[in-house]
Amino acid sequence: MTTRSAGGTLHVFTASSFAALSLDPPLVLVCLDQGADCFAAFIAAEQFVVNIVTPAHAKLATKFAASGHPLRAGAGCAPAEIT
């Protein structure tokens, strides 16, 4: 999951699952711990992106899931810097 704060900082986290609630309007459910460092950014966000990854992207998903990852800590980076 990705979003940007009002200041433009990129925030990400890896969810182990989410549920589709409705197709019209499109609604999904995902649970994020209130203690997560990106919680406030996602609560305040007007929009977010759900990225569906395959096993080929496991390394990237694991990178975002790691506690203390620079993106999760709020340091932010441009999407082009995500490798």
Buried (B, 14 or more C-beta within 10 A) or exposed (E): BBBBBEEEBBBBBBBEEEEEEEEEEEEEEBEEEEEBBBBEBBEEBEEBEEBEEEEEEEEBBEBBBEEEBEBBEBEBEEEEEEE
